[in-house]
């Protein structure tokens, strides 16, 4: 099948090439598709903004890492490993997890066919998507295609982009941030098609991890804009006002301002994920019940509905595995009463824009801690941002620029030098060795795969031991792929 955009006919992409995910090689075509600024949901939405008092939006995050744990040491999905080793840990949850990856399609279809008006946003890592195909669970992908590619169900589902191998942005080597973002878009197009990719306008950072170092945040926002994204979701406590205060209007969209050490400034729309126990709040449909307590607010002279935004793991924990389906189905039996509706992020933003509320009207925010940095640069008359950061760390041992996430009880940096050092070394070797013009070659794709896989957050989230051993082995294979083939 060939689809036609405004200026170019785009051929379907193979999902796998030489057994590897097709996540590079057609960058110019991906760029052509994602740069479209046409409305995505507005032409088909059945919501009328003038009748809405408040909105809620929920997103489900799904991830399984690829690990070198096959029978022959091959890369396999951790989900496959769970199936093959059911007696270890909580691996007995393998089939419930697999069901969670597929079930949203069944629930959305049942609700729509029952005359309801559901909404959901989906965030699946590239790791997971490749792993499902590799382990022979194409049935899950085919089920997801029903709500992604069938025009009957498209208005009810929004896919969010993410980092391909679930890398946390603040500690990802800066040259690789855009590689992850673009790899996910490329891979998504290969699975679900160009038309589906053209509708992906929101971004979900893994672990809701937002960089707060000015230069890293700037490069992240720049990469998002370069890749055609219009908005991203951010954790409430990972941002602050430009004067360093907590957000006052967390149920309104914001403009996230990113200013680098050279004084350059970029901004992108942010929807604020409110604080709380993520899976429990989503699993019990708390965003809907919170939205029922809200009413329209004025912004730039326009009365707009506020939006309660939440994301949680779509499979982890008893609440999501067991309580979410009935809570989700029940909530949509009620939604629509008293002007409370569900919406997707892009749909909401397009609706309020249609009545005159533009992104320039949104309140501004910046990454948490940046007010201290800019205040220090100015008050101490320092030459560089790094000098300001060094002084702030001396004055306050708790100050850091490691970013903020929904897992602030752990650090993604401290104690993980045995992962971060090889990760940075492999990245440097990749960019020193590989010519991007070779991105359609298998040798390039293999080298890119190891580089991105090594940055998977799971190799730190799960602590020292087997998971850091996996990282060490991926580094070894990546280094060998680069030295042997280039």
Order of alpha helices (4+ residues) and beta strands (2+ residues): beta-beta-beta-beta-alpha-beta-beta-beta-alpha-alpha-beta-alpha-alpha-alpha-beta-alpha-alpha-beta-alpha-beta-beta-beta-beta-alpha-alpha-beta-beta-beta-alpha-beta-alpha-beta-alpha-alpha-alpha-alpha-alpha-alpha
